[in-house]
Amino acid sequence: MDVLYFAWVRERIGQPKDTVDTGAATVRELVQELRAREPRYEAAFADLDALRVAVDQELADFDTPLSGVREVAFFPPMTGG
């Protein structure tokens, strides 16, 4: 599965994308796996309230199942006018 990072999430992790082989059942479990990788991931995912997630390019929540998913993207909340 591809995991994409945008804005400050990408800056903290230091790359725009990972390809992961995961046993996670939900987005939340995927985040736990990523946080365990190394400190830069821990920093990027320290506050889930400051993040939004899209699963296969659809806005989702952290309890969304990952079965059959090809892409997960993490980004800060969007603002604008």
TASUL-V593267 format. One record per residue. SS is DSSP state (hx for helix, st for strand, lp for the rest). Layout:
SS + SS
This chain:
lp + st + st + st + st + lp + lp + hx + hx + hx + hx + hx + hx + lp + lp + lp + st + st + st + lp + lp + lp + lp + lp + lp + st + hx + hx + hx + hx + hx + hx + hx + hx + hx + lp + lp + lp + hx + hx + hx + hx + hx + hx + lp + lp + lp + hx + hx + hx + lp + st + st + st + st + lp + lp + st + st + st + lp + lp + lp + lp + st + lp + lp + lp + lp + lp + st + st + st + st + st + lp + lp + lp + lp + lp + lp
